[in-house]
Amino acid sequence: MVHAPIALFTFKRPEHTRRTLESLALNPEFSASSLFIYCDGARNETEAAQVEATRQLVRDWPHPNKTIIERVRNFGLASSIIDGVTQQCVAHGRVIVLEDDMVVSEHFLNYMNTALLKYQDDDRVISIHGYSFPIEGLPEAFFIKGASCWGWATWKRGWDLFEADGNKLYDELLKKKLMHRFNIDGAYPYRRMLLDQIRGRNDSWAVRWYASALIQDKLTLHPGCSLVSNIGLDGSGTNCDPEDESAHSFSSTAVNFASIEVLEDKNTLQSWHKYLKAARFKKFIKVVSSFNFLLKVLKRRVRF
């Protein structure tokens, strides 16, 4: 098997980057894969030392087929990923994509490469994803419409469908009556995320990738038990929520998807809906509890 190139996007988190590379090195396919590391530039002088420390780490990291792309300015996460994924798809026709806060299973690269080969000529499939929500009872692998961003892979034919213009995506979602489905039937505020991207409040490439795939009625393969764990939910990342509870231990076994049917798994989509609604409710309760605690503190101060 010819292994797909790996594009790793880094910025200013050397310790996170080290852990990502260490986990990749446990994959037997890693040394035989081309590794392209995109190092974004600092936004200001206060970030320069951490940016340089990250670059020095990847320069020193031993790999037989490593290419480092050091940005001379700050691209920002979205522009860096869009540019890098486009480069790799044009040059190699496919790519495996990771950010510097993704720790992966030792079976991650095998899963990605096997799936990229199996579905390379199936236009129904736009991408392969390595993360799975911590939900019990999911099938070993399944397809869901759309696309995701925590350890993923695609082909040039899939990435060619990416639409960078959030306004166009929003209009198409309305035109095709997909907005409710875009929000996972009301369980998660992806519409608001897309509107915030349009208004410049976030710079999410991922919400645009998801919308692009859903509008085109394309499927993404997911494992039932995660092959990726996000270690960046500590407030150190871009567009991440430190209260997000989606990080968890990943699968230690290989994924068998030899007989999976290429269509959306409605039962799993319903499980996603329940999980996301429950997660949002828990977050709401935390906010209310924090607000009530603050009120109690203020009342005590007023008394004195």
N, C-alpha and C positions, 0 to 999 in steps of 0.2 A: 504493500500500500504506500502510495506517495502521500506524505503528510502535508496538510494545509499549513500555510504560514500562520504564525501567531503574532498578533499586534497587541502590544502591552502599552497602555497609556499611563504615564506617570506625571507627577507635578512636584510636590514638596513634602512627601511623606516617606522618608527613607526606610523607617521601620516597617510600615505597611508593605512597601515595595519588596523588602527583603522576604517577608513572610509569603507574599504571592509567588516570588521566584522559588523559594524553598518548596512550596507545595507543588509547583509545576515540575520541579526537578525529580519528584517522586514518581512521575509518570514515565514509563519506559520509552514513550515516543518523543519525549522532550528533546533529547540530544540530537535526534534525527530530524527535528523540525526547524525551519527557518524562523528566527526570532527577531522581530522588529520592535524596538523600544522607542516610543515617542515621548520625549521629555519636554514638557511645556516650560516656557520662560516665566520668570518672576514678574509679578505685577508692580512691585515696588521694592525698595531696598531692604525692608524688613523681612521679605521672603527669600532674599538672595542666598543666604547661608543654607537654608533647608533645601532649596532647589539644587544648589551645588552639591550638597551632601547626597541627595538622591541620584544625581548624575554620576557622582564618583562611585556610588554603589553599583550602578548598572555597568559602568565602564569596567569595574573590577570583577564583575560576575563572570565566572567561567562558562562559556558556551561555544561550541565549535562553529556555529553559523549565526552569529549575532550582528545586527545592524542597529546602530543608535542614531536617532534623529533628534538633535538638540535644537529646539526652536530658539531663534534669536530674539523673539519677543513673546509675549503672552498671547496665545491663541484663545484661551478659554477652553473649557472641557468640550463643549459642543463642537466648536470649529475644529479643534484638534482631532476629535474622533471622526467627524464627517470627512475631513481631509485625509486622515490616515486610512480609514476603511476604503475610501474611494481609490486611493493609491494602490492598495493591496488587491482590490478587486480587478482593477485595470491590469495590473502586472501579473497576477496569479489566478484570477478567475474565482477565487474564494478566500475566506479569511476566518480565523478564530479570534475573537475579540475579548480582551480582559482589561479591566482598570486596576489601579494599584492597590485596591482594597479587597480583592477577591482571592480567597484561599480556596483551592480546588481539591477534589478527591484524586486519588492516584489513578482512577478510571476515567477522569474527565476527558483527556485527549483521545483515548480510544473511542469513547462515546461520540465525540465531535467528529472525528475523522470517519468513523464507520457510517454515521448518519449523513455526513456530507457526500459520501460516495453513493450511498443507497438512494438518496433522493435528489441527486444532482440534476436529473432530467425530468423531475416531476414538478411541473409548474404550479401545482396546487400548494407546494411547500415553499415558504419564503425564507425560513430560518430554523436553526436549531438552538435550543436554550438549555442551560445547565442547571438553573436554579428551580426549586420547587417550594411552594409554601409548606410549612410544617403541618400538614393535614394527614391524619391517619386514614388508611383504607383506599388510597388512590391506586389506580392501576400502575403497572411497572413503567409504562410510558403512555403518552397520550398526545393528541393534537388539540390545540385551541386556536381560534382565529386571532390574528394580530401578531405582535412581536414584543419581545422583552429585552432587558438590557444587562442582566447580571450574569455574565459569562455566556457568550452566544457566538454563533457562526452563521455565515450566509455565503451566497454565491453572487457573482456579478449580476446575473439576471434578477436576483432578489433585491440587491442594493440599488439597482437602476430604478426601482419603484419608489425609492425614498423621496419624499417631497419636503423640501426645507421650508417652504412658505406656509406658516401656520394659518394664515388667513384662508388660503386655498383649501387647506385640510378642513378647517372649521366649516366652510361653506359646503364642502362635499359631504361631510357628516350630516349636516342638516338636509341637504338635497336628497340623500339616500336614506334618510330617516334612521340613522345609525347612532344618534347621540346617546340614547338610553343604553344601547348595547355597549357603546364606547365606555360608559360609566359602569360596566359590569352589572347592568340592570339596576343601577342606582346604588351599588355598594361602594363605589370609590369615585372621588371627584376628578376624574381625568379631564372632563370638560373645563373645569376651573383651571387645572394645570395648563391646558392648551391656551386658554384665554390669558393666563399670566405670562406665558411665553410670547404670545402675540403683543402684549402690552409692555414687554421688556422687564417683567418682574422676576422671571427666571430665564435660563438659557438652556432649557431641556431639549436635547436632541432626541431623547428616548420617547417622550410623549409624541413627537412627530413621527418617529419610526413606527410606533404602535398604531397611530392613526393611519399612516400610509398603508400598512399591511391590512388593517381592517377594512379600509375603503376598497382595496383591491380584492377582498374576500380570500385572503391567503392564510395558510395555516403555519403554525410553529410547533415543532416537536418539543415536548417537555418530559423530563424523567419524573416518575412518581415519588422518588426519594432524592433529595437534592444532591447534586455533585459540586455545588458551590456554596460557600458561606461568606457573607459580607462582613468584613471586620472593620468597615469604615463608618459604622453607625454610632460613632462616638463623638459626632459633631465636627470631625476633622475634614469631612468631604464636602463636595459641591452638591447642592440640591438634595442633601440628605437630612433626615430627621433623627436626632439622637434618641428619640423615644420610640423609634420603629423597632418592633419585636420580630422582624422577619429574618434576622440572623440566627442560624442554628447549625448544629453539626450536620455534616453531609454524609452521603451514602459511602459505605466502605466496600460495596460490591458492584460488579459491572451491571449495566442495564441491557436487558434482552428485549429488543423491539422488532424482532424478525417478522412477527405475524400481525403487527398492529395495523388496524384499518386506517386509511388516510381520509379521515373526516373528523369534524369537531366532536369531542366527547362532551355531550350535554350534561351528563351526570357530574363530571368533574367541574364543568363550568358552574354548576349549581353549588358544588362544594366550595369553589372559590368565592362565590357570592356570599355564602354563609360566613366563611372565614373573615372576609374583608369587612363585612357589616359588624361582626363581633369585635374585630380589632378596632374599628372606628368608635364603637360604643365604649370600649375599655379606655380609649384615649380621651373620650369626652368625660368619662367619670373622673379620670385623673385631673383634667382641667378644672372641673367643678370642685373637686376636693381641694385642689390648690387654692382656688379662689375663696372657698369658705375658710380655709386656714388663714389666708391673708386678711379676711374680714375680721376674724377673731383677734388677730394680732393688732390690727388697727383700733378695734374697740377697746382693747386693754390699754393702749397708749393714750386714747382719748380720756379714759377714766382718770389717768394719772396726770 
